[in-house]
Amino acid sequence: RIEREKMTQVTINLYQGMSHPCSYLAGQVACMHVVDPNFRISSGHYGRLLESGFRRSGDMVYRPGCRECHACIPARIRVNRFRPNRSQRRTLKNNSDIVIRSRNAEFDEQHLALYRTYLASRHADGEMSASTIADMRRFLVSDWCETILIEGWLGERLVLSAVTDVVDNALSALYTYFDPDLPQRSLGTLGILQQIEACRNLGLRHLYLGYWIESCKKMRYKSDFSGLETRDQEGNWSLLGKQSKTTETGGIITCA
């Protein structure tokens, strides 16, 4: 089955993937709409696709296409509406000894070691396992997308790496891995706070966070951040719990 994403001056074919058990909701069956791998995507295209609720894994760009479930809701932070709450301010204070560095997405053995330690602690099923740096790159980097690392360092020790895509007017939080032996530091929260700060420094309006799933504990945390916008089935973005809407929809879906 093929559908099409209509955007300004371009139409992108979407392919429906195979059904598989949902990774987030027990008992649910998931299915993805995947951008035609032969389409020559650009960073500009990807920015519009983010507005339409897509994200990427490596070179593959997708969004949920489940027929029976619509729990995966695209989410982004409107940067000028974000204000850290008490817990987030405490996280910043508790990590004032961590040095934050941003650079191009280049990985070394220290990144691989941290990534594997994180996966062993948080995702022991091995779905995103990596034995080599090349394995990491296949999942985290794309040739057509500008990607940076926002890193946290304790002296010479890497404790946080937030893999972040750069598009017009936005950053997209692709994947964050951190030292699981430092739970008191809330390093996942710190990664998002630093990505928001990077948006401000670059004059960008939004930080895309992937999907918010209210009924899934490990995806529900995104609503802890003020200024969170979600996208409805009609393609409208609105502040979570508010009625005010934006008109930044990337296109509409029509059957071919």
KABELRA-V308264 format. One record per pair of residues at least 12 apart in sequence whose C-alpha atoms are under 6 Angstrom apart, sorted by the first residue. I is the first residue (numbers start at 1). J is the second residue. Records with the same first field share a line. If there is no record, write none. Layout:
I=J, J
//
This chain:
1=16
2=14, 15
3=255, 256
4=253
5=253
6=251, 252
7=251
13=36
14=33, 34, 35, 36
15=33, 34
16=32, 33
17=31, 32
19=31
30=66
31=65, 66
32=63, 64, 65
33=62, 63, 65
34=61, 62
35=61
42=144
43=145, 167
47=167
48=250
51=249, 250
52=249, 250
53=74
57=139
58=138, 139, 140, 141, 142
59=142
71=213
72=211, 212, 213
73=211, 212
74=210, 211, 230, 231
75=209, 210, 211, 212, 229, 230
76=207, 208, 209, 228, 229
77=206, 207, 227, 228, 229
78=206, 227
79=205, 206
81=227
82=226, 227
98=152, 153, 154
99=152, 153
100=151, 152
101=150, 151
102=149, 150
103=148, 149
104=148
105=147, 148, 149
115=177
118=180
146=165, 166
147=164, 165, 166
148=164
149=162, 163
150=162
159=178, 179
160=178
161=176, 177
162=176, 191
163=175, 176
169=204, 205
170=204, 205, 206, 207
171=207
172=207, 208
173=208, 209
228=240
235=249
//
